[in-house]
């Protein structure tokens, strides 16, 4: 068949297909004719199309930033500490939070280091989230099962994810233990399978509790049934992560692992107290850069907490300039900070370098990507996806940030010896939240943080 005949047959076929759709909003024959009428490709464009079809997009969009060295020195840098690895789990929030706590301990106890067990706290996180889901189902039991709030609990019965609010509430309630006392297990490092089991059981239990509510069973009976369900959840968690220790012996060590104190007997709560990890909610404040909403207001996210009796995710919304000031002041004070980002955007993962010039998608596809930070959040193009520990900044001669550095939880072999470096421009576009010691926060900002929070929905795009 000749080329002209093929083109005519294709056009007739498209007309027939488009003509079959007559509802308003469908692709009409006229629309399809306009859409498919592309200008004849040049030889270079044909070669580029072949390249796109046969190669990875990132390989073809390597930008100028990848030709430059990653900065190694910083104006202000906190002391280095060991890099941990969250493996195949979503516990970045916990690793980042514990990075801050162990750095605070080392700063306050010269010659001593401590490695806290993520597995210990994660066990209690999963039990508490299970209770949060089941109690949420009870609280909404009179609503139709198709109600969005009810569906929220069934859609997300339990997850690995979280924020520093969870670290604060869980440590206050369940304390801390050293890694040597509660080491990682296969399931804590690879949570997919156990997550499936927990979600399945919680959805089943949720239906049973809804039935009890709908048949007007007494609150005491419902609570007793929920407690029995949580007993089963505890048993499943204990099989996967090991049963939490109630008491243990431990001697503090130096950076080489040599004991530098007498061995003592601790409970998790007494150990947390000795390590200075108490009353964390009174010590820290969470700030965010959320340009969708007015600055200098406090916002809270409904149902976004780790324990039913704990704190929802609450933050003071600040412009980036004020976040810069808080971060720089904290780093000058020698303090690392919990922080979160949309990490996957423009990330050169091999080198651990985040730059808007890492990849040039616009040139490859002859288009533009003009959305700003607020627009990306409004359309769910961007979100706070990964927590890391802010540890260093490089300033120019005017005291403005040039580069930032974070400790990551992807192991010491990732990126820059386990760290990532970010350009100031990337940081401003894809950094979202920061947890700061209140001693670096201005009196005015602390006053603003006491405002009555504006409640945001559990399905808010940023969270």
C-alpha positions in Angstrom: 0.0 0.0 0.0 1.4 3.4 -0.9 2.3 6.0 1.7 -0.5 8.4 0.6 -3.1 5.6 0.8 -1.9 4.8 4.3 -2.3 8.4 5.5 -5.8 8.6 4.0 -6.8 5.4 5.6 -5.5 6.6 9.0 -7.4 9.9 8.6 -10.6 8.1 7.7 -10.2 5.7 10.6 -9.7 8.6 13.0 -12.7 10.4 11.7 -14.8 7.3 12.1 -13.6 6.7 15.7 -14.1 10.4 16.6 -17.5 10.5 15.0 -18.7 7.7 17.3 -18.3 10.0 20.3 -21.0 12.6 20.2 -21.2 13.6 23.9 -20.0 17.1 24.8 -16.5 17.0 26.1 -15.3 14.1 23.9 -12.6 14.4 21.3 -14.4 15.3 18.1 -13.3 14.7 14.5 -12.3 18.3 14.1 -10.4 18.3 17.3 -8.6 15.1 16.3 -7.7 16.6 12.9 -6.1 19.6 14.7 -4.3 17.5 17.3 -2.8 15.1 14.8 -1.7 17.7 12.3 1.9 18.0 13.4 4.5 19.8 11.4 6.9 17.6 9.4 9.8 16.6 11.5 13.3 17.7 10.8 16.1 15.1 10.6 17.2 16.3 14.1 13.7 15.9 15.5 13.5 12.4 14.1 16.8 11.4 15.7 15.6 12.9 19.0 12.3 10.9 18.8 14.3 7.7 18.2 16.5 8.6 21.2 13.5 9.2 23.5 11.9 5.9 22.4 15.0 3.9 23.2 16.6 5.6 26.2 15.7 6.8 29.7 14.4 10.4 29.9 16.9 11.4 32.6 19.9 10.3 30.4 18.7 12.6 27.6 18.0 15.6 29.8 21.2 15.8 31.8 21.7 19.5 32.6 24.6 21.8 33.3 24.6 21.1 37.1 25.7 17.6 36.5 28.9 18.8 34.8 29.9 20.7 37.9 31.4 19.3 41.1 29.2 18.9 44.2 30.2 21.3 46.9 32.2 19.7 49.7 32.8 22.5 52.1 30.2 24.7 54.0 30.3 27.9 56.0 28.5 26.3 58.9 28.3 22.6 59.5 27.3 20.6 62.5 29.4 17.6 63.8 29.2 14.5 61.6 27.5 11.4 62.9 26.9 7.9 61.6 24.5 7.5 58.7 21.6 5.1 59.1 19.6 3.2 56.5 15.8 2.9 56.6 16.0 0.2 53.9 12.7 -0.7 52.3 10.5 1.2 54.7 8.8 4.6 54.9 10.3 5.5 58.3 12.3 8.5 57.1 10.5 10.8 59.6 11.6 8.6 62.5 15.2 8.3 61.3 15.4 12.1 60.8 13.9 12.7 64.2 16.3 10.4 66.0 19.2 12.0 64.1 18.3 15.2 65.9 17.9 13.5 69.3 21.2 11.6 69.1 23.0 14.8 67.9 21.5 16.7 70.9 22.7 13.9 73.2 26.2 14.0 71.8 26.4 17.8 72.1 25.3 17.6 75.7 27.5 14.7 76.7 31.0 15.1 75.4 32.7 11.9 74.5 29.5 9.9 74.4 27.3 8.8 71.4 24.1 6.9 71.3 22.3 5.0 68.5 18.6 4.9 69.2 16.5 1.9 68.1 14.0 2.8 65.3 12.5 -0.7 65.6 11.4 -0.1 69.2 9.6 3.1 68.5 8.2 1.8 65.2 6.5 -1.1 67.0 4.6 1.3 69.2 3.9 3.6 66.2 2.1 0.8 64.4 0.1 -0.2 67.5 -0.9 3.4 68.1 -1.9 3.9 64.5 -4.0 0.8 64.6 -5.8 2.2 67.5 -6.2 5.5 65.8 -7.8 3.8 62.8 -10.2 1.6 64.9 -11.2 4.5 67.2 -11.8 6.7 64.1 -14.1 4.0 62.7 -16.0 4.0 66.0 -16.2 7.8 66.1 -17.6 7.9 62.5 -19.7 4.8 62.9 -23.0 6.6 62.4 -21.9 8.0 59.1 -22.5 6.1 55.8 -19.7 3.9 54.8 -19.3 5.9 51.6 -18.7 9.1 53.6 -15.3 10.6 52.7 -14.1 10.6 56.3 -15.1 7.0 56.8 -13.3 6.0 53.6 -10.2 7.9 54.7 -9.8 5.5 57.6 -10.4 2.4 55.5 -8.1 3.7 52.7 -5.2 4.4 55.1 -5.7 2.0 58.1 -2.0 2.1 58.9 1.2 3.3 57.2 5.0 3.8 57.7 4.8 7.5 57.2 4.8 10.3 59.8 6.2 13.5 61.1 8.3 14.8 64.0 5.0 15.2 65.9 5.0 11.4 66.0 8.5 11.2 67.4 7.5 13.7 70.2 4.3 11.8 71.2 5.8 8.3 70.9 9.0 9.1 72.9 7.0 10.8 75.6 4.8 7.8 75.9 7.1 4.8 75.2 10.6 6.1 75.7 13.8 5.1 73.8 16.1 2.2 73.8 19.6 1.7 72.2 19.8 -0.1 68.8 21.8 -2.9 70.5 18.8 -3.7 72.7 16.2 -3.7 70.0 17.9 -4.2 66.6 16.2 -4.1 63.2 14.4 -7.2 61.9 13.6 -8.2 58.3 10.1 -6.8 58.7 11.1 -3.5 60.1 13.6 -3.0 57.2 11.1 -4.3 54.6 7.6 -3.4 55.7 5.5 -4.2 52.6 4.3 -7.6 53.6 3.5 -6.9 57.3 1.7 -3.7 56.1 -0.6 -5.8 53.9 -1.4 -8.1 56.8 -2.1 -5.2 59.2 -4.3 -3.3 56.7 -6.3 -6.4 55.9 -7.0 -7.1 59.6 -7.8 -3.5 60.4 -10.3 -3.2 57.6 -12.0 -6.4 58.8 -12.0 -5.2 62.3 -13.3 -1.8 61.2 -16.4 -3.4 59.6 -17.1 -5.3 62.8 -16.9 -2.2 64.9 -19.1 -0.3 62.5 -21.7 -3.0 62.9 -21.6 -2.8 66.7 -22.0 1.0 66.5 -24.9 0.8 64.0 -26.7 -1.8 66.2 -26.4 0.6 69.2 -24.1 -1.7 71.3 -22.9 -0.1 74.5 -19.8 1.9 74.5 -18.2 -0.4 77.1 -18.8 -3.4 74.8 -17.3 -1.6 71.8 -14.2 -0.6 73.7 -13.7 -4.1 75.0 -14.0 -5.5 71.4 -11.5 -2.9 70.2 -9.1 -3.8 72.9 -9.3 -7.5 72.0 -8.6 -6.6 68.4 -5.5 -4.6 69.5 -4.3 -7.6 71.4 -4.3 -9.5 68.1 -2.5 -6.6 66.4 0.1 -6.6 69.2 0.8 -10.3 68.7 1.3 -9.8 65.0 3.6 -6.9 65.5 5.6 -8.8 68.1 6.1 -11.7 65.7 7.4 -9.2 63.0 9.4 -6.8 65.1 10.1 -8.6 68.4 8.2 -7.9 71.6 9.3 -4.5 73.1 11.6 -4.6 76.1 10.4 -3.4 79.4 13.8 -3.3 81.1 17.4 -3.6 79.9 21.0 -3.1 81.0 23.2 -0.6 79.1 26.5 1.3 79.4 27.1 4.5 77.4 29.8 4.3 74.8 32.1 6.6 72.8 32.3 6.9 69.0 34.5 3.8 68.9 31.9 1.7 70.8 34.0 1.7 74.0 32.0 1.8 77.3 32.5 5.2 79.1 30.0 4.6 81.9 29.0 2.0 84.4 26.3 -0.5 83.2 22.9 0.5 84.6 19.4 -0.9 84.4 16.9 1.2 82.5 13.3 1.2 81.4 12.7 2.9 78.0 11.2 5.9 79.7 14.1 6.3 82.2 16.6 5.9 79.3 14.9 8.6 77.3 15.0 10.9 80.3 18.7 10.3 80.9 19.3 11.0 77.2 17.5 14.3 77.5 14.6 13.3 75.2 11.7 14.5 77.4 9.0 17.1 77.0 10.0 17.4 73.3 6.8 19.3 72.4 7.8 22.1 74.7 11.2 22.3 73.2 10.5 22.3 69.4 8.3 24.1 67.0 7.4 23.1 63.4 7.4 25.7 60.7 6.5 25.2 57.1 6.6 27.0 53.8 3.1 26.5 52.3 2.6 29.3 49.8 -1.0 28.3 49.1 -2.1 29.7 52.4 -1.5 33.0 54.1 1.8 33.3 56.0 2.1 33.9 59.8 -0.9 31.7 60.5 -1.1 28.4 62.2 -2.5 25.3 60.4 -3.4 21.9 61.7 -4.2 18.7 59.6 -7.2 16.7 60.7 -6.4 13.1 61.8 -2.7 13.5 61.0 -1.2 12.2 64.2 0.4 9.0 65.5 -1.5 8.4 68.7 -5.2 9.0 69.3 -4.4 11.1 72.4 -1.4 12.9 70.7 -0.9 16.0 68.6 -2.1 16.6 65.1 0.4 17.9 62.6 0.4 21.6 63.4 2.7 24.3 61.9 3.4 28.0 61.7 3.4 29.0 58.0 6.4 31.2 57.2 8.0 32.7 54.0 11.3 31.1 53.0 13.3 34.2 54.1 12.2 33.6 57.7 12.9 29.8 57.4 16.4 30.6 56.2 17.0 32.8 59.3 15.8 30.1 61.7 17.8 27.3 59.9 21.0 29.4 59.9 20.7 30.4 63.5 20.1 26.8 64.5 23.1 25.6 62.5 25.3 28.3 64.0 24.2 27.0 67.4 25.4 23.6 66.4 21.9 22.0 66.2 20.7 19.7 63.4 17.1 20.0 62.3 14.3 17.7 61.2 13.2 18.8 57.7 11.2 17.5 54.8 11.3 17.9 51.0 9.8 16.7 47.7 13.1 14.8 47.3 12.6 13.1 44.0 12.3 16.3 42.0 15.5 17.1 40.0 17.6 14.7 42.1 20.9 13.4 40.8 20.6 10.4 43.1 24.0 8.9 42.3 25.8 12.1 43.4 23.3 13.1 46.0 22.8 16.5 44.4 19.6 18.5 44.1 19.5 21.3 41.5 16.9 22.7 39.2 19.6 22.5 36.5 20.2 18.7 36.9 17.7 17.9 34.1 16.3 19.9 31.2 13.0 18.3 30.5 11.6 21.5 28.8 14.2 21.5 26.0 13.9 17.8 25.2 10.1 18.0 24.7 10.0 21.6 23.4 7.6 22.8 26.0 7.6 24.6 29.4 6.9 23.6 33.0 6.0 27.0 34.4 4.0 26.1 37.6 5.3 27.8 40.8 5.5 26.2 44.2 1.9 27.0 45.2 0.5 25.8 41.9 2.4 22.5 42.2 0.9 22.0 45.6 -2.6 22.9 44.5 -2.5 20.4 41.6 -0.7 17.7 43.6 2.3 17.9 41.4 4.4 18.4 44.5 4.2 17.3 48.1 6.3 16.8 51.2 7.5 13.2 50.5 10.7 12.6 52.5 12.3 13.7 55.8 16.0 14.3 56.2 18.2 16.1 58.7 19.4 19.6 57.9 23.0 19.7 59.0 25.0 22.4 57.1 24.7 25.6 55.0 27.2 27.5 52.7 26.7 31.3 52.7 27.8 33.9 50.2 29.5 37.2 51.2 26.2 38.8 52.0 25.2 35.9 54.3 22.7 34.4 51.9 22.4 30.6 51.4 24.2 29.2 48.4 24.0 25.5 49.3 22.4 23.3 52.0 23.4 19.9 53.2 21.3 17.1 54.8 21.9 13.8 56.4 19.8 11.2 54.7 18.6 7.7 55.8 19.5 5.7 52.6 22.7 4.3 54.0 26.3 5.7 54.0 27.0 4.6 50.4 24.2 6.8 48.9 24.9 10.3 47.6 27.6 12.2 49.4 28.7 9.6 52.0 25.0 9.3 53.0 24.2 13.0 52.6 22.6 15.2 50.0 23.6 18.7 48.9 21.0 21.2 47.6 21.3 24.4 45.7 19.6 27.4 47.4 17.1 27.6 44.5 16.1 23.9 44.7 15.8 24.3 48.5 13.3 27.2 48.2 11.2 25.3 45.6 11.1 21.8 47.2 11.7 22.3 50.9 8.5 22.3 53.0 8.9 21.8 56.8 11.5 22.4 59.5 11.5 21.6 63.2 13.4 24.2 65.2 14.4 24.5 68.8 12.3 27.3 70.2 15.4 29.1 71.5 16.2 30.1 67.9 12.7 31.4 67.3 11.8 35.1 67.7 9.4 36.3 70.4 7.0 37.4 67.7 7.1 34.0 65.9 6.5 32.2 69.2 3.5 34.5 69.8 2.1 33.8 66.3 2.5 30.0 67.0 0.0 30.3 69.8 -2.8 31.3 67.5 -5.9 29.2 67.2 -5.0 26.8 64.3 -6.9 26.8 61.0 -8.0 23.2 60.4 -7.0 21.6 57.1 -8.6 18.4 55.8 -7.2 15.0 56.1 -7.0 14.8 52.3 -5.1 18.1 51.9 -2.7 17.9 48.9 0.4 18.7 50.8 0.0 15.9 53.3 
